[in-house]
């Protein structure tokens, strides 16, 4: 502190971007506003990482609905969303669509 030209306190918490799992938890609750906010926080996060986390959460919800657990989605809605996620993944790998934009559309249709 005495001799440095510039003092940086490394203990300060760095500003962190979003977390895909926070996003998918808001999505699973059908909380469109928070899901959108968390999606926007993800910023430059890879679409594949977001898609993987969303697929994991939907799969968990689908298995839970088969076991009789309550969910914000019906089994038909989970089937429809899962099919849409698989389709967007295939189309993105074929170069037909932008995966991040397709995920954005999915969040907005929540």
C-alpha positions in Angstrom: 0.0 0.0 0.0 2.8 2.4 0.9 4.9 1.9 -2.2 2.5 0.8 -4.9 1.4 3.1 -7.6 -1.9 1.3 -7.9 -3.5 -0.6 -5.1 -6.0 -3.4 -6.0 -7.9 -5.2 -3.3 -8.1 -8.8 -4.6 -10.5 -9.8 -1.9 -13.3 -7.9 -3.6 -15.8 -10.3 -5.2 -15.5 -10.2 -8.9 -18.6 -9.5 -11.0 -19.8 -12.8 -12.2 -22.0 -13.6 -15.2 -25.0 -15.9 -15.0 -25.1 -19.5 -14.1 -26.9 -22.0 -16.5 -28.3 -23.9 -13.5 -29.8 -20.7 -12.0 -31.4 -20.2 -15.4 -32.8 -23.7 -15.7 -34.2 -23.6 -12.2 -36.2 -20.5 -13.0 -37.3 -22.1 -16.3 -38.5 -25.2 -14.4 -40.6 -23.0 -12.1 -42.1 -21.4 -15.2 -40.9 -18.1 -13.9 -40.6 -16.3 -17.3 -39.3 -13.0 -15.9 -36.4 -14.5 -13.8 -35.7 -17.1 -16.5 -35.3 -14.2 -19.0 -33.1 -12.2 -16.6 -30.9 -15.2 -15.9 -30.7 -16.0 -19.6 -29.5 -12.5 -20.3 -26.9 -12.8 -17.6 -25.4 -15.8 -19.4 -24.2 -13.4 -22.1 -21.4 -15.1 -24.0 -22.0 -18.5 -22.5 -21.9 -21.3 -25.1 -25.3 -22.4 -26.3 -24.3 -26.0 -25.8 -23.7 -25.5 -22.1 -27.1 -23.9 -21.7 -28.8 -26.6 -23.7 -27.1 -29.3 -21.7 -28.2 -27.8 -18.4 -31.7 -27.3 -19.7 -31.9 -30.9 -21.1 -30.7 -32.2 -17.7 -33.4 -30.3 -15.8 -36.2 -31.3 -18.3 -35.2 -34.9 -18.1 -35.3 -34.7 -14.3 -38.8 -33.1 -14.4 -40.0 -35.7 -16.9 -38.8 -38.6 -14.7 -40.3 -37.0 -11.7 -43.7 -36.6 -13.5 -43.6 -40.3 -14.3 -43.1 -41.0 -10.6 -46.0 -38.8 -9.7 -44.1 -35.7 -8.4 -45.6 -32.3 -9.0 -44.3 -30.1 -11.7 -45.1 -26.8 -13.3 -45.3 -28.6 -16.6 -47.5 -31.4 -17.7 -46.1 -34.6 -19.3 -47.3 -33.4 -22.7 -45.6 -30.1 -22.3 -42.3 -31.7 -21.2 -42.5 -34.0 -24.3 -43.1 -31.0 -26.6 -40.3 -29.0 -25.1 -37.9 -31.9 -25.1 -38.6 -32.6 -28.8 -38.1 -28.9 -29.5 -34.7 -28.9 -27.7 -33.5 -32.0 -29.6 -34.7 -30.5 -32.9 -32.9 -27.2 -32.2 -29.7 -29.0 -31.3 -29.7 -31.0 -34.5 -30.6 -27.9 -36.6 -27.8 -25.9 -35.0 -25.2 -28.6 -35.7 -26.4 -28.7 -39.3 -25.9 -24.9 -39.5 -29.6 -24.1 -40.1 -30.2 -22.1 -36.9 -28.3 -20.2 -34.3 -28.6 -22.2 -31.1 -28.5 -19.2 -28.7 -31.3 -17.5 -30.7 -33.5 -20.7 -30.6 -33.0 -20.9 -26.8 -34.0 -17.3 -26.5 -37.2 -18.1 -28.5 -37.9 -21.0 -26.2 -37.6 -18.8 -23.1 -39.9 -16.2 -24.5 -42.6 -18.9 -25.2 -42.5 -20.1 -21.6 
